[in-house]
Amino acid sequence: MWGGELLVGGTRRCARAGHLWPVRLPGGDAAVRKPWRMARAWLHALGDEDPAVPAALAEQVPRAAWEAVGALVRSGTAAPETTSAGRLFDAVAALCGIRSAINYEGQAAAELEAACDRGERGAYPMPVVEEAGANGAGGEPGPSGGAQPPIVLDARATVAAVIEDLGRGAAVGLVAARFHGALARATAEACALAAARHGLGTVVLSGGAFQNRVLFERTSALLEAAGLRVLVPRRLPPNDGGIAFGQAAVAAGVR
């Protein structure tokens, strides 16, 4: 299940050039409604198969439910892999104690953005790697043909740093800001790498994650500093409506 992708191409040919590190989506849609499930999935991705319930969630998530979701993550039953940026935001929001369950789509991410300390300019690590075997992923076909190793934004180090800072008693606002900084830097680095690979000079930032002003402003500033032209949706919605328009554009282009 996609959601945090680097796509290269246009209306006639498009390829998936990169993505976030894949993790399990335990319970499918249930993980969207309950961000704590994504916190559990990301803890598993760090190599901890039986983590304790984080302190920020201890009063909100029963131990039995935590263990049941852990079983889904370990087995892969009803837990497809996802590279969704939204689900990464959910995990961090849950770990920070901001939101363990949502009332509307995107609530956890919006509240994590609102919590940011706007004066904090630091960033957690989020390595950008080129691995032909990243988490089982094979090479990705390029728009001009031939296999290219996927560009992977490895957020495991980011989540580990979030947990470490929270454990030291860091303010949630600082943690939220550093998380946004990590994703902005990694996204800009990955886009610059993809552009260099394919001889491109324009980057389009779209999707729900870029309705986040903190993430958008930091990412676009870094891309422009790297000499890339940045486009954003203005006359089209960045979410499903934009996808529908894009599908129509591709269908027209194929003809």
C-alpha positions in Angstrom: 0.0 0.0 0.0 1.7 3.2 -1.2 1.6 6.7 0.1 5.2 8.0 0.4 6.5 7.7 -3.1 8.9 9.3 -5.5 7.5 9.1 -9.0 9.5 10.0 -12.1 7.9 10.7 -15.5 4.9 12.3 -17.1 1.6 11.4 -18.7 3.0 8.8 -21.1 5.4 7.0 -18.8 5.9 7.0 -15.0 7.9 4.9 -12.7 8.2 4.5 -8.9 11.8 5.7 -8.2 11.7 5.6 -4.4 9.7 5.3 -1.3 9.6 5.3 2.5 10.9 2.2 4.3 8.0 -0.3 4.3 6.4 -1.4 7.5 3.3 -3.4 8.4 -0.2 -1.9 8.4 -1.7 -4.0 11.3 -5.4 -4.5 10.7 -5.6 -2.5 7.5 -8.0 0.4 7.9 -8.0 -0.1 11.7 -4.4 1.1 11.7 -5.6 4.4 10.0 -8.3 4.9 12.7 -5.9 4.0 15.6 -2.4 5.5 15.2 -1.1 3.6 18.1 -1.1 0.5 15.8 1.4 2.2 13.6 3.6 3.0 16.6 3.6 -0.7 17.3 4.5 -1.4 13.7 7.4 1.0 13.7 8.8 -0.4 16.9 8.8 -3.8 15.3 10.7 -2.3 12.3 13.4 -1.2 14.8 13.9 -4.9 15.6 11.9 -5.0 18.9 9.5 -7.9 18.5 7.9 -7.6 21.9 8.2 -3.9 23.0 6.4 -2.6 26.1 3.6 -0.1 25.6 5.2 3.3 25.4 4.7 5.5 28.4 2.6 8.0 26.5 0.2 5.3 25.5 0.1 3.2 28.7 -3.2 4.7 29.9 -4.9 4.5 26.4 -3.9 1.1 25.0 -4.7 -2.1 26.9 -1.8 -4.5 27.1 -3.9 -7.3 25.5 -4.7 -5.1 22.5 -1.0 -4.1 22.1 0.0 -7.7 22.1 -2.7 -8.8 19.7 -1.6 -6.1 17.2 2.0 -7.2 17.7 1.0 -10.7 16.6 -0.4 -9.3 13.4 2.8 -7.3 12.8 5.0 -10.3 13.4 3.0 -12.7 11.2 1.9 -10.4 8.5 -1.7 -11.6 8.9 -4.1 -8.8 8.0 -1.1 -6.5 7.9 0.0 -5.6 4.4 3.2 -3.6 4.0 2.8 0.2 3.5 5.1 3.0 2.6 2.6 5.7 3.6 3.9 9.0 4.9 0.6 9.6 6.7 1.1 6.4 8.7 4.6 7.5 9.7 3.1 10.8 11.0 0.5 8.7 12.9 3.2 6.6 14.5 5.1 9.6 15.7 2.0 11.4 16.9 1.1 8.3 19.0 4.6 7.9 20.4 4.4 11.6 21.5 1.1 11.0 23.2 -0.7 13.4 20.9 -3.3 11.1 19.4 -3.9 7.3 19.8 -7.2 7.3 17.9 -8.6 9.7 15.4 -12.0 11.2 14.8 -11.3 12.4 11.2 -8.7 11.6 8.5 -5.3 13.3 9.0 -6.1 14.4 12.6 -3.0 12.9 14.1 -0.7 14.4 11.5 -2.4 17.8 11.8 -2.0 17.8 15.5 1.6 16.8 15.3 2.2 19.7 13.0 0.4 22.1 15.3 2.6 20.9 18.2 5.9 21.9 16.4 8.2 24.3 18.2 8.6 26.7 15.3 11.9 28.0 16.7 13.5 24.5 16.5 15.6 24.0 13.4 17.2 20.7 14.2 16.4 17.4 12.5 16.6 13.8 13.4 18.5 11.4 11.1 16.6 9.9 8.2 19.1 8.2 5.9 18.5 8.1 2.1 19.8 4.9 0.8 20.2 3.3 -2.6 19.7 -0.4 -2.0 18.7 -3.0 -4.6 17.6 -5.2 -1.8 16.1 -2.7 0.7 13.7 -4.7 2.8 13.2 -7.1 0.0 12.6 -4.5 -2.7 14.0 -5.1 -6.1 15.3 -2.6 -8.6 12.7 -0.1 -9.9 12.3 0.4 -13.7 13.3 3.9 -14.8 11.2 6.0 -17.2 13.8 5.6 -19.9 14.1 1.8 -19.3 16.5 -0.3 -17.3 16.4 -1.2 -13.6 17.4 1.4 -11.0 17.9 0.6 -7.4 15.1 2.2 -5.3 15.8 5.3 -3.3 14.6 4.5 0.2 14.0 7.0 2.9 14.9 4.9 6.0 12.8 6.4 8.8 13.8 3.7 11.3 16.6 5.9 12.6 14.1 8.8 12.9 11.7 6.8 15.0 14.5 5.6 17.2 15.6 9.2 17.8 12.1 10.2 18.6 11.9 7.5 21.2 15.3 8.4 22.7 14.4 12.1 23.0 11.0 11.3 24.6 12.7 9.0 27.0 15.0 11.8 28.1 12.0 14.0 28.8 12.3 16.2 25.7 9.3 18.5 25.0 6.8 17.2 22.5 7.1 20.5 20.5 10.9 19.9 20.0 10.4 16.3 19.0 7.6 17.2 16.5 9.8 19.9 14.9 12.8 17.6 14.6 10.7 14.9 13.0 9.4 17.4 10.4 13.0 18.5 9.8 14.1 14.9 9.2 11.4 14.2 6.7 12.0 17.5 4.9 15.7 16.9 4.6 15.3 13.3 3.5 12.6 14.2 0.9 14.7 17.0 -0.6 17.8 14.7 -0.7 15.9 11.9 -2.3 14.2 14.2 -4.9 17.6 15.7 -5.8 19.1 12.2 -6.3 16.2 11.1 -8.5 16.4 14.3 -10.5 20.2 13.8 -11.0 19.6 10.2 -12.1 17.2 11.2 -14.8 18.4 14.6 -15.8 15.4 16.5 -14.5 15.1 20.0 -12.9 11.6 20.1 -11.7 10.0 18.6 -8.6 6.3 18.4 -7.8 5.2 18.2 -4.2 1.8 16.8 -3.8 -0.3 14.5 -1.6 -1.8 14.9 1.8 1.6 15.2 3.5 2.3 18.5 1.7 -0.8 20.1 3.1 1.4 20.3 6.1 2.8 23.8 6.0 5.9 23.1 8.1 6.9 20.1 6.0 6.1 21.9 2.7 8.0 25.1 3.6 11.1 23.3 4.8 11.2 20.8 1.9 10.6 23.4 -0.8 13.3 25.7 0.6 15.8 22.8 0.5 14.9 21.9 -3.0 15.2 25.4 -4.3 18.5 25.8 -2.6 19.6 22.7 -4.5 18.7 24.5 -7.8 15.4 22.6 -8.4 12.2 24.2 -9.6 9.3 23.3 -7.2 5.7 23.0 -8.3 2.7 22.6 -6.0 -1.0 22.1 -6.6 -2.9 25.4 -6.8 -5.8 24.9 -9.2 -6.1 21.2 -8.3 -6.5 19.5 -4.9 -3.4 17.6 -3.7 -5.4 14.5 -2.6 -7.8 12.2 -4.3 -9.2 14.8 -6.6 -5.7 15.4 -8.0 -5.2 11.7 -8.5 -8.4 11.5 -10.5 -7.3 14.4 -12.6 -3.9 12.8 -13.1 -5.5 9.5 -14.2 -7.6 11.5 -16.8 -4.4 13.2 -18.0 -2.6 9.9 -18.4 -5.5 8.4 -20.3 -5.5 11.4 -22.6 -1.8 11.2 -23.1 -1.8 7.6 -24.0 -4.2 8.3 -26.9 
